[in-house]
Amino acid sequence: MLGESLYPLLDQLENEMAVEAIGTLLEVDQTEVLHLFESLEV
């Protein structure tokens, strides 16, 4: 679910890079990723 939310933001990158970035973010504590995601919605 988190990956699905992040993909549209990262889809601006080259597709392969977006997939790698999402994979990396999913390895980080979800609370930290949610804070990052919320800060980008401003």
Legacy VTK file of the C-alpha trace (Angstrom):
# vtk DataFile Version 3.0
C-alpha trace
ASCII
DATASET POLYDATA
POINTS 42 float
0.000 0.000 0.000
2.793 2.428 0.874
4.599 1.544 -2.329
1.465 2.309 -4.325
1.306 5.750 -2.711
4.962 6.474 -3.363
5.030 5.315 -6.975
3.197 8.330 -8.488
5.667 10.677 -6.784
8.667 8.726 -7.966
7.261 7.904 -11.396
8.712 11.214 -12.564
12.057 9.456 -12.399
13.088 6.908 -14.964
10.920 3.819 -14.327
13.805 1.593 -13.232
15.027 4.257 -10.819
11.508 4.687 -9.386
11.246 0.955 -8.671
14.665 0.948 -6.981
13.811 4.046 -4.925
10.541 2.508 -3.741
12.362 -0.689 -2.783
14.842 1.315 -0.753
12.133 3.363 0.960
10.219 0.208 1.868
13.294 -1.004 3.760
13.233 2.145 5.938
11.040 2.370 9.054
7.490 3.017 7.816
6.987 5.865 10.289
9.927 7.732 8.767
8.640 7.151 5.242
5.168 8.369 6.219
6.664 11.570 7.661
8.569 12.094 4.422
5.463 11.425 2.341
3.396 13.859 4.436
6.013 16.588 4.080
5.883 16.245 0.283
2.096 16.807 0.200
2.471 20.405 1.409
LINES 1 43
42 0 1 2 3 4 5 6 7 8 9 10 11 12 13 14 15 16 17 18 19 20 21 22 23 24 25 26 27 28 29 30 31 32 33 34 35 36 37 38 39 40 41
